[in-house]
Amino acid sequence: MEETPYALQVTSCSSAVKPKISLNGPSTICTGGSVLLTASAGKSYKWNTGATSRSITVTQPGEYTVEVVDENGCVGKSDVVLVQVAGKLKAPRIEYTEPLIVCEKGSLKMTVPEQEGATYVWKKDGVPVYDKSNEYTASEAGAYTVELSNFCGYVRSSNKVEFVIQEPVTAFKVEAAGDLAFCKGGSVKLSLPMYKNMTYAWFKDGKPISGTSHELIADEAGMYTAEITNMCGTFRSSTGQQVELLELPKPPTAENVVGCTKKTLTLQATGGKSGMYRWYTAEKGGAPIAGADGPSFTTPVLSSSTTYYVAVTNGQCESERVAVKAIINTKPEMPAIEAKGALEFCEGGAVELQSAVYKDLDYIWLRDGKEYASGSNTLHATESGVYTLKLQNECGATLSSNSIKVKVWPAPDAPVTHDGISCGPGKVMLAAIGGAAGEYRWYQDATSEAVIPGATAAAFETPVLQSSRTYYVSVVRNGCETERVPVQAYVYPVPVAVASVQDLEIDSGQSTQLFGSGGGSYSWSPAHGLDDPTSATPVATPDQTTRYTLTVQNEQGCEDTVSVVVEVRQLLVIPNAFSPNGDGVNDTWEIKNIEYYPQARVEIYNRWGNLIFDRTSYRSEWDGTYRGAALPVSTYFYVITVPGKAKFTGYLNIVN
């Protein structure tokens, strides 16, 4: 029987088709944006990100490739697609080094920090003038700004720069708005041309005086000149103004005159010449009294006190007016006095004695016939005695129509108190000294008549208090009670300690800052690794994961505690070579501190991108083999992924 030959079909992958990656948008995206990468059709896909779908959504910058297995089982690898992320621009501040104000001509170099991918448009007074770079040199006066734009939008500079070009000041002079000669107390306004961005200086008789405006109020005699300064120099006024100050005559002197009702009074003044006096009925303004130009002036018949004014003149200027009073008195009527309260009381008390109010009278109070007090129609009598009142003026004196007898009983000394405190709600113990048992009286407030029942001892325990309050205590002896003395029952709040940490996790050797609040003083423990354990915000540099406990204390000494934990990540030390030759030295790839990252994934690829080792919870056990066979001396690529934290990549050499 003749045998039938079988045909063996062999597929070659030497001409595998290179897959292509298409994008649904630009390869440069804005922060927070994304782009969809799609591989050309095939049976299966493997992206360098680990994804196995045909399309992936990219939000981070980087180089992206994909391997596609076609219908024949051949693997093709795409070219690299570079995805970039354009950050949002920040509003820059224009910096400059040259002066902002120049004379006649000049330039101003301005610059803003370069931002990647940005274009720049410089504007003068809102009109674009330059768009080539982040620097611009202005040679024209104006207000300059700059706008930056990129793929994600545009921003304006946070400031504008005003470039000023000044010219020399033309000849000018000091102008006067008013008479240059005036009496003392007057003034004249002087002025100069008004310019922007200029400095003004005034001089009197060649010496600098205060004044930086283009106007000056001159109230002193002298020659006034001025200077105007700008970037082109200092320019002096071509002419000045001479101010003359006319001296006022010295004011006259005069004394008040006292008389009784329905009489004329003669007022006298000195210090001037006859015919040069001026008598007035008003302190300011008004015309002088007709015919009253001598040193004396006789008033009309007066029934009440009147104030007149007198001045002297030198023909040009008049002195200040001096007040002269024509005081009219009548003999006081007989007053009556009355008491506003009990006439018998304990020492420390008082009774108010008073009479009607009389104008322009002297009040003199008498106790047991002797002068005791004066000046007011009321008297607070605090001593025993018989009180009367005398009224008097220039026209006579009158004694009160009645007398009042006052009796004062001695009172004990007020007690000395001791405040009490409680941290948080609770009872507070208060105390007083100075009395005997049973003589004390404790009160809820300073004015109520109700005594706290049974509270007659030197010590008093309050009920449970939720907040601070004041009690009062007195001593009663022989029927007289002292004043009530306040006693403070302090209920201090217990502070609430609050603690936080800037970084809950740090790498070994790094520092973070602790934040505490809620008290007046702070204490952190343990103190090891802290720059200042008594600060509210110490800097912590722990060498291992540490729980820090904060104790806060308020001004009253009440405390509270709280704690925070600083996790210390031990840094990975990744060698780039090892020698698995069986000599007992460096035979495995040992990654220092990886035991602190039990979820870490270790992947190793050969030069063709094939995965040859993949392990989670790596414990430095890889010995350079693949499927039990030793790998050749070569360079390999590793990827170490710590979920949620970091990814480390690099090259690893197997050597003999």
C-alpha positions as CSV (number, residue, x, y, z in Angstrom):
1,M,0.0,0.0,0.0
2,E,1.4,3.4,-1.0
3,E,1.9,5.9,1.8
4,T,0.3,9.4,1.5
5,P,2.7,12.2,2.3
6,Y,1.6,14.8,4.9
7,A,2.4,18.6,4.4
8,L,3.7,20.5,7.4
9,Q,2.7,24.2,7.3
10,V,5.1,26.6,9.2
11,T,4.2,30.3,9.8
12,S,7.1,32.8,9.9
13,C,6.8,35.9,12.1
14,S,9.8,37.6,10.6
15,S,7.5,40.1,8.8
16,A,5.0,40.8,11.6
17,V,3.1,44.0,10.9
18,K,4.0,46.9,13.2
19,P,0.8,48.1,15.0
20,K,-0.1,51.7,15.0
21,I,-1.5,53.9,17.8
22,S,-4.2,56.4,17.0
23,L,-5.2,59.3,19.2
24,N,-8.6,60.9,19.6
25,G,-7.1,64.3,20.2
26,P,-3.8,66.2,20.5
27,S,-0.9,64.4,22.2
28,T,-0.5,67.5,24.5
29,I,-3.2,67.7,27.1
30,C,-4.0,70.1,29.8
31,T,-3.7,69.3,33.5
32,G,-6.8,67.3,34.4
33,G,-7.5,66.3,30.8
34,S,-7.0,63.0,29.0
35,V,-6.5,61.5,25.5
36,L,-7.7,58.1,24.2
37,L,-4.9,55.8,22.7
38,T,-6.2,53.0,20.4
39,A,-4.1,50.2,18.9
40,S,-4.7,48.8,15.4
41,A,-6.8,45.6,15.2
42,G,-5.3,42.3,16.5
43,K,-6.1,39.3,18.7
44,S,-4.6,40.6,21.9
45,Y,-2.9,43.7,23.3
46,K,-0.3,44.5,25.9
47,W,0.5,48.1,26.7
48,N,3.7,49.2,28.5
49,T,1.3,50.3,31.3
50,G,0.2,46.7,31.8
51,A,-3.2,47.3,30.3
52,T,-4.5,44.6,27.9
53,S,-7.4,46.4,26.3
54,R,-7.3,47.8,22.7
55,S,-7.8,51.4,24.0
56,I,-6.5,53.1,27.1
57,T,-7.2,56.6,28.5
58,V,-4.1,58.5,29.4
59,T,-4.0,61.4,31.9
60,Q,-0.3,61.5,32.7
61,P,2.7,62.5,30.6
62,G,5.0,59.7,29.3
63,E,6.0,57.4,26.5
64,Y,3.4,54.8,25.5
65,T,3.8,51.7,23.4
66,V,1.7,48.6,22.7
67,E,2.4,45.0,21.6
68,V,-0.3,43.4,19.4
69,V,-0.6,39.7,18.6
70,D,-2.1,39.3,15.1
71,E,-4.2,36.4,13.6
72,N,-1.0,34.4,13.0
73,G,0.1,34.7,16.6
74,C,2.9,37.0,15.7
75,V,3.8,39.9,18.0
76,G,4.3,43.4,16.7
77,K,5.4,46.4,18.8
78,S,4.3,50.0,18.0
79,D,6.4,53.1,17.8
80,V,6.5,55.3,20.9
81,V,3.7,57.8,21.4
82,L,4.8,60.7,23.6
83,V,2.0,62.3,25.7
84,Q,2.8,65.7,27.3
85,V,0.8,67.6,29.9
86,A,0.7,71.4,29.6
87,G,0.2,73.0,33.0
88,K,-2.0,76.0,33.5
89,L,-0.1,79.2,33.3
90,K,0.5,81.4,36.4
91,A,0.0,85.1,36.3
92,P,3.6,86.5,36.3
93,R,5.0,89.6,37.9
94,I,6.9,91.9,35.6
95,E,10.4,92.6,36.9
96,Y,12.7,95.4,35.8
97,T,16.1,96.7,36.7
98,E,16.3,100.2,35.2
99,P,14.7,103.4,36.7
100,L,11.0,103.8,36.0
101,I,11.4,107.6,35.4
102,V,14.1,108.9,33.0
103,C,15.0,112.3,31.6
104,E,14.2,113.1,27.9
105,K,15.0,109.6,26.6
106,G,15.9,106.2,27.9
107,S,14.8,102.6,28.0
108,L,13.3,100.1,30.4
109,K,14.1,96.4,30.2
110,M,11.3,94.3,31.5
111,T,11.1,90.5,31.9
112,V,8.8,87.8,33.3
113,P,9.8,84.2,34.2
114,E,9.7,81.8,31.3
115,Q,6.8,79.2,31.4
116,E,7.0,76.1,29.3
117,G,5.0,76.3,26.1
118,A,3.9,79.9,26.7
119,T,3.7,82.7,24.2
120,Y,4.1,86.4,25.2
121,V,2.3,89.5,24.1
122,W,3.6,92.8,25.5
123,K,1.2,95.8,25.5
124,K,1.6,99.5,26.0
125,D,-1.5,101.3,27.3
126,G,-3.4,98.2,26.3
127,V,-2.1,98.0,22.7
128,P,0.2,95.1,21.7
129,V,3.8,96.2,20.9
130,Y,5.9,93.0,21.0
131,D,5.3,89.2,21.0
132,K,8.7,87.5,20.5
133,S,9.9,86.5,24.0
134,N,9.5,86.9,27.7
135,E,11.7,90.0,27.6
136,Y,10.9,93.5,26.2
137,T,12.8,96.8,26.3
138,A,10.6,99.8,26.2
139,S,11.8,103.2,24.8
140,E,8.4,105.0,24.9
141,A,6.5,106.2,28.0
142,G,3.4,104.3,28.9
143,A,1.8,101.6,31.2
144,Y,3.2,98.2,30.2
145,T,1.6,94.8,30.8
146,V,2.2,91.3,29.3
147,E,-0.2,88.4,28.5
148,L,0.9,84.7,28.4
149,S,-1.0,82.0,26.6
150,N,-0.6,78.3,25.8
151,F,-2.7,75.4,24.9
152,C,-4.7,75.6,28.1
153,G,-5.6,79.4,28.1
154,Y,-4.0,82.7,28.9
155,V,-3.2,84.9,31.9
156,R,-2.3,88.6,32.4
157,S,0.6,89.9,34.5
158,S,-0.3,90.6,38.1
159,N,1.2,94.1,37.8
160,K,1.7,96.9,35.3
161,V,4.8,99.0,34.9
162,E,4.5,102.7,34.4
163,F,7.5,104.0,32.4
164,V,7.8,107.8,32.5
165,I,9.9,110.1,30.4
166,Q,10.3,113.6,31.8
167,E,11.5,116.9,30.3
168,P,13.4,119.7,32.0
169,V,11.0,122.1,33.9
170,T,10.5,125.4,32.1
171,A,11.1,128.7,34.0
172,F,8.5,129.3,36.7
173,K,7.8,131.7,39.6
174,V,6.1,131.7,43.0
175,E,2.5,133.1,42.7
176,A,0.6,134.7,45.6
177,A,-3.2,134.5,46.0
178,G,-3.8,137.5,48.3
179,D,-2.1,140.3,50.2
180,L,1.6,139.7,51.1
181,A,1.4,142.0,54.1
182,F,-1.1,141.0,56.9
183,C,-1.5,141.1,60.6
184,K,-0.3,138.2,62.8
185,G,-2.8,135.4,62.6
186,G,-3.4,135.9,58.9
187,S,-1.9,134.0,56.0
188,V,-1.5,134.0,52.2
189,K,-1.5,131.1,49.8
190,L,1.6,130.6,47.6
191,S,1.6,128.3,44.6
192,L,3.7,126.7,41.8
193,P,2.8,125.1,38.5
194,M,1.5,121.6,39.2
195,Y,3.2,118.6,37.5
196,K,3.0,114.8,38.0
197,N,5.9,112.8,39.3
198,M,7.7,115.9,40.6
199,T,9.2,116.7,44.0
200,Y,8.5,120.2,45.5
201,A,10.6,121.9,48.1
202,W,9.9,125.3,49.7
203,F,12.4,127.8,51.2
204,K,12.0,130.8,53.5
205,D,14.9,133.2,53.4
206,G,17.0,130.5,51.7
207,K,16.4,127.8,54.3
208,P,14.3,124.7,53.7
209,I,10.8,124.6,55.4
210,S,8.1,122.0,55.5
211,G,5.9,121.6,52.5
212,T,6.0,119.1,49.6
213,S,3.0,120.2,47.6
214,H,2.7,122.7,44.8
215,E,0.9,125.0,47.3
216,L,2.0,126.5,50.6
217,I,0.1,128.5,53.2
218,A,2.6,131.1,54.4
219,D,1.8,132.7,57.9
220,E,5.3,133.9,58.7
221,A,7.4,136.8,57.4
222,G,10.2,136.1,54.9
223,M,11.2,135.6,51.3
224,Y,9.6,132.5,49.9
225,T,11.2,130.6,47.0
226,A,10.8,127.0,45.8
227,E,12.4,124.2,43.8
228,I,11.0,121.5,41.6
229,T,12.9,118.3,41.1
230,N,12.5,115.6,38.5
231,M,14.8,113.1,36.7
232,C,16.2,116.0,34.6
233,G,17.4,117.9,37.7
234,T,16.4,120.5,40.2
235,F,14.9,123.8,39.0
236,R,14.6,126.9,41.2
237,S,11.9,129.5,40.9
238,S,12.9,132.6,38.9
239,T,11.2,134.9,41.4
240,G,10.0,134.5,45.0
241,Q,7.5,136.4,47.1
242,Q,8.3,138.5,50.1
243,V,5.8,138.1,53.0
244,E,5.5,140.8,55.6
245,L,3.9,140.0,59.0
246,L,2.4,143.0,60.8
247,E,2.7,142.5,64.6
248,L,-0.4,142.6,66.8
249,P,-0.4,145.0,69.7
250,K,0.1,143.4,73.1
251,P,-3.3,142.6,74.6
252,P,-4.5,144.9,77.5
253,T,-4.9,143.6,81.0
254,A,-8.2,143.9,83.0
255,E,-9.7,142.6,86.1
256,N,-13.3,141.4,86.8
257,V,-15.5,143.8,88.8
258,V,-18.1,142.6,91.3
259,G,-21.1,144.6,92.4
260,C,-24.6,144.2,93.6
261,T,-27.8,144.4,91.6
262,K,-29.2,147.5,89.9
263,K,-25.9,149.3,89.7
264,T,-23.5,150.4,87.1
265,L,-20.0,149.0,87.2
266,T,-16.8,150.7,85.8
267,L,-14.4,148.3,84.1
268,Q,-10.7,149.2,83.8
269,A,-8.0,148.2,81.3
270,T,-4.3,149.1,80.9
271,G,-1.7,148.6,78.3
272,G,-2.9,151.0,75.5
273,K,-3.1,154.6,74.7
274,S,-6.3,156.6,75.2
275,G,-8.4,156.6,72.1
276,M,-6.9,153.2,71.0
277,Y,-9.0,150.9,73.1
278,R,-11.9,149.0,71.7
279,W,-14.7,147.6,74.0
280,Y,-17.0,144.8,72.7
281,T,-20.0,142.8,73.9
282,A,-18.8,139.7,71.9
283,E,-15.7,137.6,72.1
284,K,-15.3,137.6,68.3
285,G,-16.9,139.6,65.5
286,G,-19.3,142.5,66.0
287,A,-18.6,146.2,66.1
288,P,-17.0,147.9,69.1
289,I,-19.2,149.8,71.5
290,A,-19.6,153.3,70.2
291,G,-17.6,156.0,72.0
292,A,-15.9,153.4,74.2
293,D,-12.2,154.0,73.2
294,G,-10.6,154.8,76.5
295,P,-9.1,152.6,79.3
296,S,-12.3,152.7,81.4
297,F,-15.9,151.7,80.5
298,T,-19.0,152.2,82.6
299,T,-21.7,149.7,82.1
300,P,-25.4,150.5,82.0
301,V,-27.4,149.5,85.1
302,L,-27.1,145.8,85.4
303,S,-29.5,143.3,87.0
304,S,-27.4,140.2,86.1
305,S,-23.7,139.4,85.5
306,T,-22.4,140.3,82.0
307,T,-19.1,139.7,80.2
308,Y,-17.5,142.4,78.1
309,Y,-14.3,142.3,76.0
310,V,-11.5,144.8,75.5
311,A,-8.7,145.1,72.9
312,V,-6.2,147.8,71.7
313,T,-5.3,148.8,68.2
314,N,-2.2,150.4,66.6
315,G,-4.1,151.7,63.6
316,Q,-3.4,148.6,61.5
317,C,-3.8,145.6,63.7
318,E,-5.9,144.9,66.7
319,S,-4.8,142.8,69.7
320,E,-6.6,139.8,70.9
321,R,-9.7,140.5,73.0
322,V,-9.5,140.1,76.7
323,A,-12.7,139.1,78.7
324,V,-13.8,141.3,81.6
325,K,-16.7,140.2,83.8
326,A,-19.2,142.6,85.4
327,I,-20.4,140.3,88.2
328,I,-23.8,141.1,89.8
329,N,-24.6,139.6,93.2
330,T,-27.5,139.7,95.6
331,K,-27.6,138.8,99.3
332,P,-28.5,135.1,99.4
333,E,-32.0,134.1,100.6
334,M,-32.2,131.8,103.7
335,P,-31.8,128.2,102.5
336,A,-33.4,125.1,103.8
337,I,-31.6,121.8,104.0
338,E,-33.0,118.3,103.9
339,A,-31.7,114.8,104.3
340,K,-32.0,112.1,101.7
341,G,-31.9,109.0,103.9
342,A,-31.6,107.7,107.5
343,L,-29.9,110.0,109.9
344,E,-28.5,107.1,112.0
345,F,-26.3,104.5,110.2
346,C,-23.2,102.4,110.5
347,E,-19.7,103.6,109.8
348,G,-19.0,103.5,106.1
349,G,-22.5,104.7,105.3
350,A,-23.5,108.2,104.5
351,V,-26.6,110.4,104.2
352,E,-26.9,113.0,101.6
353,L,-27.8,116.6,102.8
354,Q,-28.8,119.1,100.2
355,S,-30.3,122.5,99.5
356,A,-31.7,124.1,96.4
357,V,-29.3,125.2,93.7
358,Y,-28.3,128.9,93.6
359,K,-26.3,130.6,90.9
360,D,-23.0,132.5,91.7
361,L,-23.1,131.7,95.4
362,D,-20.5,130.1,97.7
363,Y,-21.8,127.0,99.7
364,I,-20.2,126.5,103.1
365,W,-21.3,123.5,105.2
366,L,-20.9,123.7,109.0
367,R,-20.6,120.7,111.4
368,D,-21.1,121.6,115.0
369,G,-20.8,125.3,114.1
370,K,-17.4,124.9,112.3
371,E,-16.7,125.0,108.6
372,Y,-16.6,121.5,107.3
373,A,-16.9,121.5,103.5
374,S,-17.6,123.9,100.6
375,G,-18.3,124.3,96.9
376,S,-21.6,122.3,96.4
377,N,-25.2,122.4,97.3
378,T,-25.0,118.7,98.4
379,L,-22.9,117.0,101.1
380,H,-22.4,113.3,101.8
381,A,-22.3,113.3,105.6
382,T,-20.3,110.4,107.0
383,E,-19.5,111.7,110.5
384,S,-21.7,112.4,113.6
385,G,-22.6,116.0,114.2
386,V,-25.1,118.9,113.7
387,Y,-25.0,120.2,110.1
388,T,-26.0,123.6,108.9
389,L,-25.4,125.5,105.6
390,K,-24.2,129.1,104.9
391,L,-24.7,130.8,101.6
392,Q,-22.6,133.9,100.7
393,N,-21.5,136.3,98.0
394,E,-20.2,139.8,97.7
395,C,-23.5,141.2,98.9
396,G,-23.7,139.2,102.2
397,A,-24.2,135.8,103.9
398,T,-27.2,133.9,105.1
399,L,-27.4,130.8,107.5
400,S,-29.8,127.9,106.8
401,S,-33.2,128.0,108.4
402,N,-32.8,124.6,109.9
403,S,-30.1,122.1,111.1
404,I,-29.8,118.3,110.8
405,K,-28.3,116.0,113.4
406,V,-26.5,112.9,112.2
407,K,-25.4,109.8,114.3
408,V,-22.8,107.4,113.0
409,W,-22.3,103.9,114.6
410,P,-18.9,102.2,114.3
411,A,-18.7,99.2,111.8
412,P,-16.4,96.2,111.8
413,D,-13.6,95.8,109.3
414,A,-14.5,94.2,106.0
415,P,-13.4,90.5,105.7
416,V,-10.4,89.4,103.7
417,T,-11.3,86.8,101.1
418,H,-9.7,83.9,99.3
419,D,-10.9,82.9,95.8
420,G,-11.5,79.3,94.8
421,I,-11.0,77.3,91.6
422,S,-12.3,74.2,89.8
423,C,-11.0,72.7,86.6
424,G,-14.2,71.9,84.8
425,P,-17.7,71.9,86.4
426,G,-17.8,71.2,90.1
427,K,-18.0,72.6,93.6
428,V,-15.7,75.5,94.7
429,M,-14.5,76.2,98.2
430,L,-14.5,79.9,99.1
431,A,-13.1,81.4,102.4
432,A,-12.9,84.6,104.3
433,I,-11.2,85.8,107.5
434,G,-11.7,88.8,109.8
435,G,-14.9,87.8,111.7
436,A,-16.0,85.2,114.3
437,A,-18.1,82.1,113.7
438,G,-21.7,83.2,113.0
439,E,-20.7,86.8,112.0
440,Y,-20.3,86.0,108.3
441,R,-23.0,86.6,105.7
442,W,-22.6,85.0,102.2
443,Y,-24.6,86.4,99.3
444,Q,-25.4,85.4,95.7
445,D,-24.9,89.0,94.4
446,A,-23.8,92.4,95.5
447,T,-27.2,94.0,96.0
448,S,-29.9,91.5,97.0
449,E,-31.0,91.4,100.6
450,A,-31.3,87.6,100.7
451,V,-28.5,85.8,102.6
452,I,-27.6,82.3,101.5
453,P,-29.3,80.1,104.1
454,G,-27.0,78.7,106.7
455,A,-23.9,80.4,105.2
456,T,-22.6,82.2,108.3
457,A,-19.2,80.5,108.7
458,A,-15.8,81.6,107.4
459,A,-15.8,78.8,104.7
460,F,-18.5,78.4,102.0
461,E,-18.8,75.5,99.5
462,T,-20.7,76.4,96.4
463,P,-23.1,74.0,94.6
464,V,-21.8,72.4,91.4
465,L,-21.0,75.3,89.0
466,Q,-20.9,75.1,85.3
467,S,-19.1,78.4,84.8
468,S,-17.3,81.1,86.9
469,R,-19.3,83.4,89.0
470,T,-18.9,85.9,91.9
471,Y,-20.2,85.5,95.4
472,Y,-20.1,88.1,98.1
473,V,-19.4,88.0,101.9
474,S,-19.6,90.5,104.7
475,V,-19.2,90.6,108.5
476,V,-22.1,91.7,110.8
477,R,-21.2,92.9,114.3
478,N,-23.2,94.9,116.8
479,G,-25.9,95.5,114.1
480,C,-23.5,97.0,111.6
481,E,-22.6,95.1,108.5
482,T,-19.4,95.7,106.5
483,E,-19.5,96.2,102.7
484,R,-19.9,93.1,100.7
485,V,-16.5,91.8,99.5
486,P,-16.5,89.9,96.1
487,V,-15.2,86.4,96.1
488,Q,-14.5,84.7,92.8
489,A,-15.5,81.1,92.2
490,Y,-13.5,80.3,89.1
491,V,-14.6,77.4,86.9
492,Y,-11.8,77.1,84.4
493,P,-12.4,75.3,81.1
494,V,-10.5,72.1,80.5
495,P,-8.5,72.7,77.3
496,V,-9.2,70.6,74.3
497,A,-5.9,69.4,72.9
498,V,-5.8,69.3,69.1
499,A,-2.8,67.8,67.2
500,S,-2.1,67.2,63.6
501,V,0.9,66.5,61.4
502,Q,1.8,68.1,58.1
503,D,2.8,64.7,56.6
504,L,1.4,61.5,58.1
505,E,4.1,59.5,56.2
506,I,7.7,60.6,55.6
507,D,10.7,58.9,54.2
508,S,13.5,58.0,56.6
509,G,15.7,61.0,57.3
510,Q,13.1,63.5,56.3
511,S,11.3,65.9,58.6
512,T,7.7,67.0,59.0
513,Q,6.0,69.5,61.2
514,L,3.6,68.8,64.1
515,F,0.7,71.2,64.8
516,G,-0.8,71.7,68.2
517,S,-3.5,74.0,69.5
518,G,-6.0,74.4,72.3
519,G,-3.8,75.7,75.1
520,G,-1.4,78.3,76.4
521,S,1.7,76.0,76.8
522,Y,2.6,72.8,75.0
523,S,4.7,69.7,75.7
524,W,5.4,66.9,73.2
525,S,6.7,63.5,74.1
526,P,8.8,61.7,73.4
527,A,11.1,64.6,72.9
528,H,13.5,62.5,70.7
529,G,13.5,63.7,67.2
530,L,11.9,67.1,67.9
531,D,13.6,70.4,67.5
532,D,11.6,72.0,70.3
533,P,9.2,69.8,72.3
534,T,7.7,72.9,74.1
535,S,6.7,74.6,70.8
536,A,3.1,74.3,69.5
537,T,4.6,73.6,66.0
538,P,7.9,71.6,66.4
539,V,9.7,70.0,63.5
540,A,9.9,66.2,63.9
541,T,12.7,64.1,62.4
542,P,12.0,60.6,63.8
543,D,14.1,57.7,62.7
544,Q,11.2,55.3,63.0
545,T,7.4,55.3,63.2
546,T,6.6,57.3,66.3
547,R,3.5,58.3,68.3
548,Y,3.8,61.8,69.6
549,T,1.7,62.8,72.6
550,L,0.8,66.4,73.1
551,T,-0.1,67.8,76.5
552,V,-1.6,71.3,76.5
553,Q,-2.1,73.5,79.5
554,N,-4.1,76.7,79.7
555,E,-3.3,79.7,81.8
556,Q,-5.2,78.3,84.8
557,G,-3.2,75.1,84.8
558,C,-5.9,72.7,83.4
559,E,-4.5,70.1,81.0
560,D,-5.6,67.8,78.1
561,T,-3.7,65.3,75.9
562,V,-3.9,64.0,72.4
563,S,-1.5,62.1,70.2
564,V,-0.6,61.7,66.5
565,V,1.4,59.1,64.7
566,V,4.2,59.9,62.1
567,E,4.8,56.9,59.8
568,V,8.4,56.6,58.7
569,R,8.9,54.9,55.4
570,Q,12.3,53.2,55.1
571,L,13.9,54.1,51.8
572,L,14.5,51.4,49.2
573,V,18.1,50.8,48.3
574,I,18.0,49.1,44.8
575,P,21.4,47.7,43.6
576,N,22.0,47.8,39.8
577,A,24.0,44.6,39.7
578,F,24.5,41.2,41.4
579,S,26.6,38.1,40.7
580,P,24.6,34.8,41.1
581,N,27.8,32.6,40.7
582,G,27.3,30.5,43.8
583,D,30.2,31.9,45.7
584,G,28.0,32.9,48.6
585,V,28.5,36.6,48.0
586,N,25.9,38.7,46.3
587,D,24.2,35.6,44.9
588,T,20.7,37.1,45.0
589,W,19.3,40.5,44.1
590,E,18.9,42.1,47.6
591,I,16.7,45.2,47.8
592,K,17.3,46.8,51.2
593,N,14.2,47.8,53.2
594,I,11.7,46.2,50.8
595,E,10.3,44.2,53.8
596,Y,8.6,47.5,54.9
597,Y,6.5,47.4,51.7
598,P,4.8,43.9,51.7
599,Q,2.5,44.9,48.8
600,A,5.3,46.0,46.5
601,R,5.4,44.2,43.2
602,V,8.8,43.4,41.5
603,E,8.9,42.8,37.8
604,I,12.0,42.0,35.7
605,Y,12.2,42.1,31.9
606,N,14.8,41.0,29.4
607,R,16.2,43.2,26.7
608,W,13.2,42.2,24.4
609,G,10.6,43.3,27.0
610,N,9.7,39.8,28.1
611,L,8.7,39.4,31.7
612,I,11.1,36.9,33.3
613,F,10.3,37.5,37.0
614,D,7.2,38.8,38.8
615,R,6.7,38.7,42.6
616,T,4.7,40.4,45.3
617,S,6.1,40.5,48.8
618,Y,9.6,40.2,47.5
619,R,12.2,39.1,50.0
620,S,15.4,39.5,48.0
621,E,15.2,35.8,46.8
622,W,15.7,36.2,43.0
623,D,18.9,34.4,42.0
624,G,19.1,35.3,38.3
625,T,17.2,32.3,37.0
626,Y,14.2,32.0,34.7
627,R,12.1,28.8,34.9
628,G,14.9,27.1,36.8
629,A,17.7,28.0,34.3
630,A,20.4,30.6,35.0
631,L,20.1,33.7,32.8
632,P,23.1,34.9,30.8
633,V,25.3,37.8,31.8
634,S,23.4,40.8,30.5
635,T,21.4,43.9,31.3
636,Y,17.8,43.6,32.4
637,F,15.1,46.1,33.2
638,Y,13.2,46.2,36.5
639,V,9.9,47.8,37.6
640,I,9.1,48.0,41.3
641,T,5.6,49.2,42.1
642,V,4.5,50.3,45.6
643,P,0.7,50.5,45.3
644,G,-0.6,54.0,46.0
645,K,2.9,55.4,46.6
646,A,5.6,55.2,43.9
647,K,7.0,53.2,41.0
648,F,10.8,52.6,40.6
649,T,12.4,51.6,37.3
650,G,15.9,51.0,36.1
651,Y,18.5,48.7,34.7
652,L,19.9,45.6,36.4
653,N,23.1,43.8,35.4
654,I,23.8,40.2,36.0
655,V,27.6,39.8,36.3
656,N,30.0,36.9,37.0
